[in-house]
Amino acid sequence: MDARLNVRPIQILRLPEVCKTTGLGRSMVYQLEAEQRFPARVRISERAVGWVEEEIQGWLAERIQRAELDYLFSSVAAQTSLAENYVGLPFDD
């Protein structure tokens, strides 16, 4: 079987679609891109740019995964901190 048959066509998102997909505003998209914390746009014509949809989806997936990990680590840290507060305290049995 030809491997090219399994390849999804490349989709280019224009700025309004990127903003809608990510929930970011126009200026934040450009700021994050300038800081190299967001996928780079690609020139699709002399006066038009867009973003590769797969790269935007990957960026979103990374953000979601990072948020989940941050939540897990903060939850574990909070529980550890609570447990440390009880070390050495007398408890009634």
Biopython code that builds the backbone (N, CA, C, O; Angstrom):
import numpy as np
from Bio.PDB.StructureBuilder import StructureBuilder

atoms = [
    (1, "MET", "N", (0.841, -1.183, 0.000)),
    (1, "MET", "CA", (0.000, 0.000, 0.000)),
    (1, "MET", "C", (0.884, 1.242, 0.000)),
    (1, "MET", "O", (1.902, 1.295, 0.690)),
    (2, "ASP", "N", (0.490, 2.219, -0.765)),
    (2, "ASP", "CA", (1.250, 3.460, -0.888)),
    (2, "ASP", "C", (1.111, 4.272, 0.397)),
    (2, "ASP", "O", (-0.006, 4.549, 0.834)),
    (3, "ALA", "N", (2.241, 4.659, 1.009)),
    (3, "ALA", "CA", (2.220, 5.408, 2.268)),
    (3, "ALA", "C", (1.556, 6.763, 2.111)),
    (3, "ALA", "O", (1.023, 7.300, 3.082)),
    (4, "ARG", "N", (1.575, 7.329, 0.913)),
    (4, "ARG", "CA", (0.973, 8.645, 0.702)),
    (4, "ARG", "C", (-0.539, 8.624, 0.859)),
    (4, "ARG", "O", (-1.142, 9.676, 1.072)),
    (5, "LEU", "N", (-1.161, 7.473, 0.763)),
    (5, "LEU", "CA", (-2.619, 7.390, 0.898)),
    (5, "LEU", "C", (-3.072, 7.664, 2.321)),
    (5, "LEU", "O", (-4.210, 8.080, 2.537)),
    (6, "ASN", "N", (-2.198, 7.439, 3.297)),
    (6, "ASN", "CA", (-2.543, 7.644, 4.705)),
    (6, "ASN", "C", (-2.239, 9.056, 5.196)),
    (6, "ASN", "O", (-2.522, 9.375, 6.351)),
    (7, "VAL", "N", (-1.676, 9.896, 4.354)),
    (7, "VAL", "CA", (-1.287, 11.246, 4.750)),
    (7, "VAL", "C", (-2.488, 12.177, 4.626)),
    (7, "VAL", "O", (-3.148, 12.235, 3.588)),
    (8, "ARG", "N", (-2.758, 12.906, 5.713)),
    (8, "ARG", "CA", (-3.837, 13.889, 5.682)),
    (8, "ARG", "C", (-3.377, 15.099, 4.875)),
    (8, "ARG", "O", (-2.206, 15.477, 4.929)),
    (9, "PRO", "N", (-4.282, 15.695, 4.140)),
    (9, "PRO", "CA", (-3.898, 16.912, 3.423)),
    (9, "PRO", "C", (-3.545, 18.016, 4.410)),
    (9, "PRO", "O", (-4.127, 18.107, 5.491)),
    (10, "ILE", "N", (-2.600, 18.840, 4.031)),
    (10, "ILE", "CA", (-2.184, 19.949, 4.886)),
    (10, "ILE", "C", (-3.259, 21.023, 4.834)),
    (10, "ILE", "O", (-3.687, 21.441, 3.758)),
    (11, "GLN", "N", (-3.690, 21.463, 6.011)),
    (11, "GLN", "CA", (-4.679, 22.529, 6.116)),
    (11, "GLN", "C", (-3.993, 23.776, 6.657)),
    (11, "GLN", "O", (-3.236, 23.710, 7.626)),
    (12, "ILE", "N", (-4.259, 24.891, 6.033)),
    (12, "ILE", "CA", (-3.713, 26.165, 6.489)),
    (12, "ILE", "C", (-4.835, 26.961, 7.138)),
    (12, "ILE", "O", (-5.908, 27.128, 6.557)),
    (13, "LEU", "N", (-4.580, 27.452, 8.348)),
    (13, "LEU", "CA", (-5.549, 28.277, 9.062)),
    (13, "LEU", "C", (-5.132, 29.737, 8.945)),
    (13, "LEU", "O", (-3.964, 30.081, 9.130)),
    (14, "ARG", "N", (-6.093, 30.578, 8.637)),
    (14, "ARG", "CA", (-5.845, 32.012, 8.633)),
    (14, "ARG", "C", (-6.013, 32.528, 10.058)),
    (14, "ARG", "O", (-6.514, 31.806, 10.921)),
    (15, "LEU", "N", (-5.600, 33.764, 10.314)),
    (15, "LEU", "CA", (-5.577, 34.321, 11.665)),
    (15, "LEU", "C", (-6.919, 34.208, 12.400)),
    (15, "LEU", "O", (-6.919, 33.794, 13.560)),
    (16, "PRO", "N", (-8.054, 34.548, 11.796)),
    (16, "PRO", "CA", (-9.313, 34.406, 12.547)),
    (16, "PRO", "C", (-9.585, 32.962, 12.999)),
    (16, "PRO", "O", (-10.126, 32.737, 14.081)),
    (17, "GLU", "N", (-9.204, 31.989, 12.160)),
    (17, "GLU", "CA", (-9.389, 30.581, 12.540)),
    (17, "GLU", "C", (-8.435, 30.190, 13.668)),
    (17, "GLU", "O", (-8.804, 29.441, 14.573)),
    (18, "VAL", "N", (-7.205, 30.705, 13.603)),
    (18, "VAL", "CA", (-6.230, 30.421, 14.668)),
    (18, "VAL", "C", (-6.729, 30.991, 15.991)),
    (18, "VAL", "O", (-6.658, 30.328, 17.026)),
    (19, "CYS", "N", (-7.234, 32.221, 15.952)),
    (19, "CYS", "CA", (-7.754, 32.848, 17.171)),
    (19, "CYS", "C", (-8.937, 32.068, 17.721)),
    (19, "CYS", "O", (-9.036, 31.856, 18.929)),
    (20, "LYS", "N", (-9.824, 31.646, 16.853)),
    (20, "LYS", "CA", (-10.996, 30.883, 17.288)),
    (20, "LYS", "C", (-10.588, 29.526, 17.866)),
    (20, "LYS", "O", (-11.124, 29.092, 18.886)),
    (21, "THR", "N", (-9.640, 28.863, 17.211)),
    (21, "THR", "CA", (-9.194, 27.539, 17.647)),
    (21, "THR", "C", (-8.466, 27.589, 18.979)),
    (21, "THR", "O", (-8.673, 26.730, 19.836)),
    (22, "THR", "N", (-7.615, 28.589, 19.156)),
    (22, "THR", "CA", (-6.775, 28.661, 20.356)),
    (22, "THR", "C", (-7.394, 29.456, 21.485)),
    (22, "THR", "O", (-7.032, 29.273, 22.648)),
    (23, "GLY", "N", (-8.329, 30.340, 21.154)),
    (23, "GLY", "CA", (-8.878, 31.236, 22.162)),
    (23, "GLY", "C", (-7.994, 32.440, 22.430)),
    (23, "GLY", "O", (-8.271, 33.227, 23.336)),
    (24, "LEU", "N", (-6.937, 32.588, 21.652)),
    (24, "LEU", "CA", (-6.026, 33.716, 21.806)),
    (24, "LEU", "C", (-6.469, 34.871, 20.918)),
    (24, "LEU", "O", (-7.138, 34.672, 19.904)),
    (25, "GLY", "N", (-6.089, 36.066, 21.312)),
    (25, "GLY", "CA", (-6.315, 37.233, 20.479)),
    (25, "GLY", "C", (-5.188, 37.396, 19.474)),
    (25, "GLY", "O", (-4.130, 36.778, 19.588)),
    (26, "ARG", "N", (-5.443, 38.240, 18.492)),
    (26, "ARG", "CA", (-4.488, 38.490, 17.423)),
    (26, "ARG", "C", (-3.114, 38.896, 17.952)),
    (26, "ARG", "O", (-2.097, 38.338, 17.541)),
    (27, "SER", "N", (-3.086, 39.859, 18.856)),
    (27, "SER", "CA", (-1.798, 40.360, 19.343)),
    (27, "SER", "C", (-1.042, 39.295, 20.138)),
    (27, "SER", "O", (0.187, 39.242, 20.086)),
    (28, "MET", "N", (-1.761, 38.453, 20.869)),
    (28, "MET", "CA", (-1.091, 37.396, 21.641)),
    (28, "MET", "C", (-0.507, 36.336, 20.714)),
    (28, "MET", "O", (0.575, 35.812, 20.981)),
    (29, "VAL", "N", (-1.202, 36.016, 19.637)),
    (29, "VAL", "CA", (-0.667, 35.069, 18.657)),
    (29, "VAL", "C", (0.668, 35.587, 18.133)),
    (29, "VAL", "O", (1.654, 34.851, 18.100)),
    (30, "TYR", "N", (0.699, 36.848, 17.725)),
    (30, "TYR", "CA", (1.930, 37.419, 17.186)),
    (30, "TYR", "C", (3.011, 37.550, 18.256)),
    (30, "TYR", "O", (4.192, 37.355, 17.966)),
    (31, "GLN", "N", (2.627, 37.874, 19.475)),
    (31, "GLN", "CA", (3.618, 37.990, 20.549)),
    (31, "GLN", "C", (4.251, 36.638, 20.848)),
    (31, "GLN", "O", (5.475, 36.526, 20.927)),
    (32, "LEU", "N", (3.419, 35.609, 21.014)),
    (32, "LEU", "CA", (3.948, 34.269, 21.293)),
    (32, "LEU", "C", (4.810, 33.763, 20.139)),
    (32, "LEU", "O", (5.824, 33.098, 20.352)),
    (33, "GLU", "N", (4.395, 34.083, 18.924)),
    (33, "GLU", "CA", (5.181, 33.668, 17.761)),
    (33, "GLU", "C", (6.544, 34.360, 17.779)),
    (33, "GLU", "O", (7.563, 33.723, 17.513)),
    (34, "ALA", "N", (6.571, 35.649, 18.086)),
    (34, "ALA", "CA", (7.832, 36.394, 18.149)),
    (34, "ALA", "C", (8.753, 35.832, 19.224)),
    (34, "ALA", "O", (9.975, 35.851, 19.075)),
    (35, "GLU", "N", (8.162, 35.333, 20.309)),
    (35, "GLU", "CA", (8.933, 34.742, 21.409)),
    (35, "GLU", "C", (9.269, 33.281, 21.141)),
    (35, "GLU", "O", (9.854, 32.609, 21.990)),
    (36, "GLN", "N", (8.902, 32.789, 19.964)),
    (36, "GLN", "CA", (9.106, 31.392, 19.555)),
    (36, "GLN", "C", (8.427, 30.421, 20.505)),
    (36, "GLN", "O", (8.939, 29.334, 20.772)),
    (37, "ARG", "N", (7.259, 30.827, 21.016)),
    (37, "ARG", "CA", (6.471, 29.968, 21.906)),
    (37, "ARG", "C", (5.162, 29.557, 21.228)),
    (37, "ARG", "O", (4.248, 29.054, 21.881)),
    (38, "PHE", "N", (5.081, 29.777, 19.917)),
    (38, "PHE", "CA", (3.894, 29.472, 19.130)),
    (38, "PHE", "C", (4.376, 29.099, 17.730)),
    (38, "PHE", "O", (5.401, 29.606, 17.274)),
    (39, "PRO", "N", (3.646, 28.219, 17.045)),
    (39, "PRO", "CA", (4.093, 27.841, 15.698)),
    (39, "PRO", "C", (4.255, 29.058, 14.774)),
    (39, "PRO", "O", (3.506, 30.031, 14.853)),
    (40, "ALA", "N", (5.236, 28.965, 13.922)),
    (40, "ALA", "CA", (5.508, 30.057, 12.984)),
    (40, "ALA", "C", (4.505, 30.026, 11.834)),
    (40, "ALA", "O", (4.081, 28.964, 11.377)),
    (41, "ARG", "N", (4.143, 31.216, 11.386)),
    (41, "ARG", "CA", (3.243, 31.302, 10.231)),
    (41, "ARG", "C", (4.010, 30.968, 8.965)),
    (41, "ARG", "O", (5.238, 31.034, 8.927)),
    (42, "VAL", "N", (3.272, 30.613, 7.939)),
    (42, "VAL", "CA", (3.863, 30.335, 6.634)),
    (42, "VAL", "C", (3.244, 31.289, 5.622)),
    (42, "VAL", "O", (2.055, 31.603, 5.690)),
    (43, "ARG", "N", (4.052, 31.735, 4.700)),
    (43, "ARG", "CA", (3.562, 32.622, 3.654)),
    (43, "ARG", "C", (2.846, 31.770, 2.622)),
    (43, "ARG", "O", (3.414, 30.817, 2.090)),
    (44, "ILE", "N", (1.593, 32.117, 2.339)),
    (44, "ILE", "CA", (0.828, 31.355, 1.352)),
    (44, "ILE", "C", (0.613, 32.143, 0.057)),
    (44, "ILE", "O", (0.174, 31.583, -0.947)),
    (45, "SER", "N", (0.913, 33.400, 0.084)),
    (45, "SER", "CA", (0.924, 34.226, -1.129)),
    (45, "SER", "C", (1.721, 35.482, -0.807)),
    (45, "SER", "O", (2.278, 35.608, 0.284)),
    (46, "GLU", "N", (1.775, 36.394, -1.740)),
    (46, "GLU", "CA", (2.556, 37.610, -1.528)),
    (46, "GLU", "C", (2.054, 38.412, -0.338)),
    (46, "GLU", "O", (2.845, 39.027, 0.379)),
    (47, "ARG", "N", (0.735, 38.409, -0.124)),
    (47, "ARG", "CA", (0.166, 39.232, 0.944)),
    (47, "ARG", "C", (-0.627, 38.437, 1.969)),
    (47, "ARG", "O", (-1.401, 39.018, 2.730)),
    (48, "ALA", "N", (-0.453, 37.122, 2.005)),
    (48, "ALA", "CA", (-1.242, 36.316, 2.939)),
    (48, "ALA", "C", (-0.350, 35.314, 3.668)),
    (48, "ALA", "O", (0.582, 34.742, 3.101)),
    (49, "VAL", "N", (-0.671, 35.127, 4.939)),
    (49, "VAL", "CA", (0.022, 34.116, 5.752)),
    (49, "VAL", "C", (-1.028, 33.245, 6.427)),
    (49, "VAL", "O", (-2.202, 33.603, 6.516)),
    (50, "GLY", "N", (-0.573, 32.105, 6.894)),
    (50, "GLY", "CA", (-1.449, 31.209, 7.636)),
    (50, "GLY", "C", (-0.605, 30.310, 8.510)),
    (50, "GLY", "O", (0.625, 30.374, 8.486)),
    (51, "TRP", "N", (-1.270, 29.477, 9.277)),
    (51, "TRP", "CA", (-0.597, 28.545, 10.172)),
    (51, "TRP", "C", (-1.019, 27.137, 9.815)),
    (51, "TRP", "O", (-2.172, 26.894, 9.460)),
    (52, "VAL", "N", (-0.074, 26.202, 9.910)),
    (52, "VAL", "CA", (-0.368, 24.805, 9.618)),
    (52, "VAL", "C", (-1.245, 24.275, 10.749)),
    (52, "VAL", "O", (-0.857, 24.319, 11.917)),
    (53, "GLU", "N", (-2.427, 23.775, 10.397)),
    (53, "GLU", "CA", (-3.394, 23.325, 11.398)),
    (53, "GLU", "C", (-2.802, 22.272, 12.333)),
    (53, "GLU", "O", (-3.025, 22.325, 13.542)),
    (54, "GLU", "N", (-2.058, 21.326, 11.790)),
    (54, "GLU", "CA", (-1.472, 20.269, 12.614)),
    (54, "GLU", "C", (-0.522, 20.842, 13.668)),
    (54, "GLU", "O", (-0.466, 20.337, 14.789)),
    (55, "GLU", "N", (0.219, 21.885, 13.317)),
    (55, "GLU", "CA", (1.123, 22.516, 14.281)),
    (55, "GLU", "C", (0.339, 23.235, 15.371)),
    (55, "GLU", "O", (0.735, 23.212, 16.537)),
    (56, "ILE", "N", (-0.768, 23.872, 15.002)),
    (56, "ILE", "CA", (-1.614, 24.541, 15.993)),
    (56, "ILE", "C", (-2.233, 23.506, 16.926)),
    (56, "ILE", "O", (-2.268, 23.703, 18.140)),
    (57, "GLN", "N", (-2.717, 22.411, 16.363)),
    (57, "GLN", "CA", (-3.305, 21.354, 17.192)),
    (57, "GLN", "C", (-2.250, 20.752, 18.132)),
    (57, "GLN", "O", (-2.547, 20.455, 19.289)),
    (58, "GLY", "N", (-1.028, 20.574, 17.636)),
    (58, "GLY", "CA", (0.062, 20.065, 18.478)),
    (58, "GLY", "C", (0.391, 21.022, 19.606)),
    (58, "GLY", "O", (0.631, 20.597, 20.736)),
    (59, "TRP", "N", (0.405, 22.323, 19.304)),
    (59, "TRP", "CA", (0.666, 23.336, 20.321)),
    (59, "TRP", "C", (-0.408, 23.283, 21.403)),
    (59, "TRP", "O", (-0.104, 23.343, 22.594)),
    (60, "LEU", "N", (-1.664, 23.169, 20.979)),
    (60, "LEU", "CA", (-2.767, 23.072, 21.947)),
    (60, "LEU", "C", (-2.637, 21.819, 22.807)),
    (60, "LEU", "O", (-2.834, 21.870, 24.021)),
    (61, "ALA", "N", (-2.306, 20.699, 22.180)),
    (61, "ALA", "CA", (-2.159, 19.439, 22.924)),
    (61, "ALA", "C", (-1.057, 19.553, 23.972)),
    (61, "ALA", "O", (-1.207, 19.051, 25.086)),
    (62, "GLU", "N", (0.053, 20.211, 23.623)),
    (62, "GLU", "CA", (1.140, 20.416, 24.584)),
    (62, "GLU", "C", (0.685, 21.283, 25.750)),
    (62, "GLU", "O", (1.017, 20.999, 26.901)),
    (63, "ARG", "N", (-0.073, 22.336, 25.463)),
    (63, "ARG", "CA", (-0.575, 23.218, 26.523)),
    (63, "ARG", "C", (-1.498, 22.459, 27.470)),
    (63, "ARG", "O", (-1.419, 22.621, 28.688)),
    (64, "ILE", "N", (-2.368, 21.632, 26.906)),
    (64, "ILE", "CA", (-3.297, 20.852, 27.719)),
    (64, "ILE", "C", (-2.520, 19.867, 28.588)),
    (64, "ILE", "O", (-2.798, 19.727, 29.779)),
    (65, "GLN", "N", (-1.544, 19.184, 27.985)),
    (65, "GLN", "CA", (-0.745, 18.216, 28.742)),
    (65, "GLN", "C", (0.029, 18.915, 29.859)),
    (65, "GLN", "O", (0.100, 18.404, 30.976)),
    (66, "ARG", "N", (0.608, 20.075, 29.565)),
    (66, "ARG", "CA", (1.355, 20.816, 30.581)),
    (66, "ARG", "C", (0.435, 21.245, 31.718)),
    (66, "ARG", "O", (0.820, 21.177, 32.885)),
    (67, "ALA", "N", (-0.773, 21.684, 31.390)),
    (67, "ALA", "CA", (-1.727, 22.111, 32.421)),
    (67, "ALA", "C", (-2.118, 20.929, 33.306)),
    (67, "ALA", "O", (-2.239, 21.072, 34.523)),
    (68, "GLU", "N", (-2.313, 19.762, 32.690)),
    (68, "GLU", "CA", (-2.658, 18.573, 33.474)),
    (68, "GLU", "C", (-1.521, 18.179, 34.400)),
    (68, "GLU", "O", (-1.751, 17.833, 35.559)),
    (69, "LEU", "N", (-0.291, 18.230, 33.892)),
    (69, "LEU", "CA", (0.870, 17.896, 34.729)),
    (69, "LEU", "C", (1.047, 18.902, 35.852)),
    (69, "LEU", "O", (1.336, 18.525, 36.987)),
    (70, "ASP", "N", (0.875, 20.185, 35.540)),
    (70, "ASP", "CA", (0.979, 21.218, 36.575)),
    (70, "ASP", "C", (-0.049, 20.970, 37.675)),
    (70, "ASP", "O", (0.258, 21.118, 38.858)),
    (71, "TYR", "N", (-1.261, 20.596, 37.291)),
    (71, "TYR", "CA", (-2.306, 20.325, 38.269)),
    (71, "TYR", "C", (-1.916, 19.131, 39.138)),
    (71, "TYR", "O", (-2.054, 19.178, 40.360)),
    (72, "LEU", "N", (-1.432, 18.063, 38.510)),
    (72, "LEU", "CA", (-1.042, 16.877, 39.269)),
    (72, "LEU", "C", (0.089, 17.194, 40.245)),
    (72, "LEU", "O", (0.035, 16.804, 41.411)),
    (73, "PHE", "N", (1.121, 17.907, 39.765)),
    (73, "PHE", "CA", (2.247, 18.236, 40.627)),
    (73, "PHE", "C", (1.837, 19.174, 41.754)),
    (73, "PHE", "O", (2.298, 19.016, 42.885)),
    (74, "SER", "N", (0.983, 20.140, 41.467)),
    (74, "SER", "CA", (0.551, 21.059, 42.520)),
    (74, "SER", "C", (-0.324, 20.332, 43.526)),
    (74, "SER", "O", (-0.277, 20.634, 44.719)),
    (75, "SER", "N", (-1.117, 19.385, 43.066)),
    (75, "SER", "CA", (-1.967, 18.606, 43.963)),
    (75, "SER", "C", (-1.114, 17.739, 44.885)),
    (75, "SER", "O", (-1.376, 17.663, 46.085)),
    (76, "VAL", "N", (-0.096, 17.087, 44.329)),
    (76, "VAL", "CA", (0.800, 16.249, 45.128)),
    (76, "VAL", "C", (1.578, 17.120, 46.115)),
    (76, "VAL", "O", (1.752, 16.749, 47.275)),
    (77, "ALA", "N", (2.040, 18.269, 45.651)),
    (77, "ALA", "CA", (2.796, 19.175, 46.528)),
    (77, "ALA", "C", (1.921, 19.661, 47.669)),
    (77, "ALA", "O", (2.380, 19.753, 48.807)),
    (78, "ALA", "N", (0.662, 19.974, 47.377)),
    (78, "ALA", "CA", (-0.251, 20.444, 48.421)),
    (78, "ALA", "C", (-0.498, 19.341, 49.438)),
    (78, "ALA", "O", (-0.524, 19.600, 50.641)),
    (79, "GLN", "N", (-0.677, 18.120, 48.965)),
    (79, "GLN", "CA", (-0.910, 17.002, 49.881)),
    (79, "GLN", "C", (0.329, 16.735, 50.723)),
    (79, "GLN", "O", (0.212, 16.449, 51.914)),
    (80, "THR", "N", (1.504, 16.821, 50.130)),
    (80, "THR", "CA", (2.745, 16.613, 50.859)),
    (80, "THR", "C", (2.916, 17.698, 51.913)),
    (80, "THR", "O", (3.320, 17.423, 53.043)),
    (81, "SER", "N", (2.606, 18.923, 51.534)),
    (81, "SER", "CA", (2.710, 20.037, 52.468)),
    (81, "SER", "C", (1.759, 19.853, 53.639)),
    (81, "SER", "O", (2.130, 20.099, 54.787)),
    (82, "LEU", "N", (0.536, 19.423, 53.357)),
    (82, "LEU", "CA", (-0.428, 19.173, 54.435)),
    (82, "LEU", "C", (0.062, 18.069, 55.358)),
    (82, "LEU", "O", (-0.037, 18.181, 56.580)),
    (83, "ALA", "N", (0.587, 17.007, 54.772)),
    (83, "ALA", "CA", (1.073, 15.891, 55.579)),
    (83, "ALA", "C", (2.239, 16.327, 56.456)),
    (83, "ALA", "O", (2.340, 15.907, 57.609)),
    (84, "GLU", "N", (3.118, 17.167, 55.917)),
    (84, "GLU", "CA", (4.262, 17.639, 56.697)),
    (84, "GLU", "C", (3.820, 18.493, 57.881)),
    (84, "GLU", "O", (4.492, 18.519, 58.912)),
    (85, "ASN", "N", (2.712, 19.180, 57.742)),
    (85, "ASN", "CA", (2.204, 19.995, 58.841)),
    (85, "ASN", "C", (1.723, 19.144, 60.008)),
    (85, "ASN", "O", (1.676, 19.617, 61.143)),
    (86, "TYR", "N", (1.374, 17.916, 59.743)),
    (86, "TYR", "CA", (0.855, 17.030, 60.799)),
    (86, "TYR", "C", (1.924, 16.148, 61.425)),
    (86, "TYR", "O", (1.647, 15.448, 62.399)),
    (87, "VAL", "N", (3.125, 16.166, 60.895)),
    (87, "VAL", "CA", (4.190, 15.328, 61.445)),
    (87, "VAL", "C", (4.510, 15.829, 62.840)),
    (87, "VAL", "O", (4.741, 17.020, 63.053)),
    (88, "GLY", "N", (4.519, 14.916, 63.774)),
    (88, "GLY", "CA", (4.895, 15.241, 65.138)),
    (88, "GLY", "C", (3.754, 15.766, 66.000)),
    (88, "GLY", "O", (3.931, 16.003, 67.195)),
    (89, "LEU", "N", (2.589, 15.947, 65.398)),
    (89, "LEU", "CA", (1.437, 16.395, 66.201)),
    (89, "LEU", "C", (0.797, 15.194, 66.869)),
    (89, "LEU", "O", (0.671, 14.138, 66.249)),
    (90, "PRO", "N", (0.388, 15.336, 68.127)),
    (90, "PRO", "CA", (-0.266, 14.203, 68.791)),
    (90, "PRO", "C", (-1.691, 14.033, 68.242)),
    (90, "PRO", "O", (-2.423, 15.005, 68.056)),
    (91, "PHE", "N", (-2.051, 12.805, 67.996)),
    (91, "PHE", "CA", (-3.388, 12.471, 67.521)),
    (91, "PHE", "C", (-4.063, 11.578, 68.556)),
    (91, "PHE", "O", (-3.422, 10.719, 69.160)),
    (92, "ASP", "N", (-5.335, 11.785, 68.749)),
    (92, "ASP", "CA", (-6.111, 10.885, 69.605)),
    (92, "ASP", "C", (-6.454, 9.654, 68.819)),
    (92, "ASP", "O", (-6.947, 9.748, 67.695)),
    (93, "ASP", "N", (-6.202, 8.501, 69.393)),
    (93, "ASP", "CA", (-6.526, 7.258, 68.709)),
    (93, "ASP", "C", (-7.880, 6.750, 69.137)),
    (93, "ASP", "O", (-8.326, 5.705, 68.662)),
]
sb = StructureBuilder()
sb.init_structure("model")
sb.init_model(0)
sb.init_chain("A")
sb.init_seg("    ")
for serial, (resi, resn, name, xyz) in enumerate(atoms, 1):
    if name == "N":
        sb.init_residue(resn, " ", resi, " ")
    sb.init_atom(name, np.array(xyz, "f"), 0.0, 1.0, " ", f" {name:<3s}", serial, name[0])
structure = sb.get_structure()
